[in-house]
Amino acid sequence: MVIHGARVVLRPYRPEDLDVWFDARMAQAGDRSISPVGTPDRERLRARVERSGLLYEGWLDLGIEVDGRLVGEIGTYGGEPDRQVTPGTFFLGIGLFDTADRGRGLGTDATRTLCDWLFRSAGAVRVESSTAVTNAPMRGVFERLGFHFDGVERRWDVDWANYSVDRDAWMVDAGG
């Protein structure tokens, strides 16, 4: 599966992407507001590379590519053990690896592109996401794209701003 946005390409990871993804995760491992689960597990990431590009039980891993360069990660994630997920609901996660790539609209394009695909092709009725309360740029992305602010929840010693958008609102805003 390859999904083209205005400026980004969302694509499955390639085996040679593992080092870039792992190194980016390692660089962020000490910041719970970016990497709440801590130090990445290389073998777990390797397994995710191997199954990337396939939507399975709510999970989908894709790399964000710009001009032939892997700049980030985006995907959907199945429910957490303590959280019930309604059928048709997807939880979106996104991260750009290098601060130099932030603030250029790449995250907005990637989020818009994946959400549009989820609603049009994957049977999504709702997309949820969250970001650290302190992450004003990502909060702005959600708000520009029509996500609704659902409140703040504390997890992993971080306050998270929760957002969601439903299919009807997305299709109206996206021109349907």
C-alpha positions as CSV (number, residue, x, y, z in Angstrom):
1,M,0.0,0.0,0.0
2,V,1.3,3.4,-1.0
3,I,-0.8,6.6,-0.4
4,H,0.2,9.8,-2.1
5,G,-0.4,13.1,-0.4
6,A,0.2,16.6,-1.7
7,R,3.9,16.6,-0.5
8,V,4.4,13.2,1.2
9,V,4.2,9.6,0.3
10,L,3.0,7.2,2.9
11,R,4.5,3.8,2.2
12,P,5.5,0.5,3.9
13,Y,8.8,0.5,5.6
14,R,11.7,-1.2,3.8
15,P,14.3,-3.4,5.6
16,E,16.9,-0.6,5.1
17,D,14.6,1.8,7.0
18,L,14.9,-0.1,10.3
19,D,18.1,1.7,11.3
20,V,16.7,5.2,10.6
21,W,13.5,4.4,12.5
22,F,15.3,2.8,15.4
23,D,17.8,5.7,15.7
24,A,15.0,8.3,15.6
25,R,13.1,6.4,18.3
26,M,16.3,6.1,20.4
27,A,16.9,9.9,20.1
28,Q,13.4,10.5,21.5
29,A,13.3,7.8,24.1
30,G,14.0,10.0,27.1
31,D,11.0,12.4,26.3
32,R,7.7,10.8,27.5
33,S,5.8,13.5,25.6
34,I,7.2,12.1,22.3
35,S,7.9,8.5,23.2
36,P,5.7,7.5,26.1
37,V,6.7,3.9,26.2
38,G,10.4,4.6,26.6
39,T,13.3,2.9,24.8
40,P,12.4,1.1,21.6
41,D,12.8,-2.6,21.1
42,R,14.8,-3.2,17.9
43,E,13.2,-6.6,17.3
44,R,9.7,-5.3,17.8
45,L,10.4,-2.5,15.3
46,R,11.8,-5.2,12.9
47,A,8.6,-7.1,13.1
48,R,6.6,-3.9,12.5
49,V,8.8,-3.2,9.4
50,E,8.0,-6.7,8.1
51,R,4.2,-6.3,8.4
52,S,4.1,-2.6,7.5
53,G,1.7,-1.5,4.8
54,L,-0.9,-4.1,5.9
55,L,-3.9,-3.0,7.9
56,Y,-4.5,-5.8,10.5
57,E,-6.8,-5.6,13.5
58,G,-6.6,-1.8,13.6
59,W,-2.8,-1.7,13.2
60,L,-1.1,-0.1,10.3
61,D,2.6,1.1,10.1
62,L,3.7,3.4,7.3
63,G,6.8,5.5,6.8
64,I,6.5,9.2,5.7
65,E,8.7,9.9,2.7
66,V,9.5,13.3,1.2
67,D,11.6,13.5,-1.9
68,G,12.8,9.9,-1.5
69,R,13.8,10.4,2.1
70,L,12.2,8.7,5.1
71,V,11.3,11.6,7.4
72,G,8.8,10.1,9.9
73,E,6.3,7.5,10.9
74,I,2.5,7.4,10.8
75,G,0.0,4.7,11.5
76,T,-3.0,3.4,13.3
77,Y,-2.9,1.4,16.5
78,G,-5.2,-1.2,18.0
79,G,-6.7,-0.7,21.4
80,E,-4.7,-0.6,24.5
81,P,-5.5,-3.4,27.0
82,D,-7.5,-1.1,29.3
83,R,-9.3,0.7,26.5
84,Q,-12.3,-0.6,24.5
85,V,-12.2,0.4,20.8
86,T,-15.5,0.7,19.0
87,P,-15.5,-1.0,15.5
88,G,-14.6,1.5,12.8
89,T,-12.5,3.6,15.3
90,F,-8.8,4.1,14.5
91,F,-6.2,5.6,16.8
92,L,-3.7,7.6,14.7
93,G,-0.1,8.2,15.7
94,I,2.5,10.3,13.9
95,G,6.0,11.5,14.4
96,L,8.6,13.4,12.3
97,F,12.1,12.2,13.1
98,D,14.1,15.5,12.6
99,T,13.2,18.8,14.1
100,A,14.3,20.4,10.8
101,D,11.3,18.7,9.1
102,R,8.8,20.1,11.5
103,G,6.9,23.3,10.9
104,R,6.9,22.7,7.1
105,G,3.4,21.2,6.7
106,L,4.6,17.6,6.3
107,G,2.8,16.4,9.4
108,T,-0.4,18.1,8.3
109,D,-0.2,16.6,4.8
110,A,0.6,13.1,6.2
111,T,-2.3,13.3,8.8
112,R,-4.7,14.5,6.2
113,T,-3.6,11.9,3.7
114,L,-3.9,9.0,6.1
115,C,-7.3,10.2,7.5
116,D,-8.7,10.6,4.1
117,W,-7.6,7.0,3.2
118,L,-9.0,5.6,6.5
119,F,-12.4,7.2,5.9
120,R,-12.6,6.5,2.1
121,S,-11.0,3.1,2.0
122,A,-10.7,1.4,5.4
123,G,-14.2,1.7,6.8
124,A,-13.3,4.3,9.4
125,V,-16.2,6.0,11.2
126,R,-14.0,7.8,13.7
127,V,-10.3,8.7,14.0
128,E,-8.9,9.5,17.4
129,S,-5.4,10.8,18.3
130,S,-3.6,12.6,21.1
131,T,-0.6,14.7,21.6
132,A,1.2,16.1,24.6
133,V,-0.7,19.2,25.9
134,T,2.6,21.1,25.4
135,N,2.8,20.2,21.7
136,A,1.1,23.3,20.3
137,P,2.2,22.6,16.6
138,M,0.5,19.2,16.6
139,R,-2.6,20.5,18.4
140,G,-2.8,23.1,15.6
141,V,-2.6,20.3,13.0
142,F,-5.6,18.6,14.5
143,E,-7.6,21.8,14.8
144,R,-6.8,22.9,11.2
145,L,-7.9,19.4,10.0
146,G,-11.3,19.6,11.8
147,F,-10.6,17.3,14.7
148,H,-12.6,18.0,17.9
149,F,-10.8,18.6,21.2
150,D,-12.1,15.9,23.6
151,G,-10.2,16.9,26.7
152,V,-7.1,16.1,28.6
153,E,-6.0,12.8,30.1
154,R,-2.9,11.9,32.1
155,R,-1.0,8.9,31.0
156,W,2.7,7.9,31.4
157,D,3.2,11.0,33.6
158,V,2.2,13.3,30.7
159,D,-0.9,15.3,30.1
160,W,-2.3,14.3,26.7
161,A,-4.8,16.4,24.7
162,N,-7.2,14.0,23.0
163,Y,-8.8,14.7,19.6
164,S,-11.2,13.0,17.3
165,V,-13.0,13.5,14.0
166,D,-15.9,11.4,12.7
167,R,-16.5,10.4,9.1
168,D,-19.4,12.7,8.4
169,A,-17.5,15.8,9.6
170,W,-14.4,14.7,7.7
171,M,-16.2,14.1,4.5
172,V,-17.9,17.5,4.7
173,D,-14.7,19.3,5.5
174,A,-12.8,17.3,2.9
175,G,-15.3,18.0,0.2
176,G,-16.8,14.6,0.4
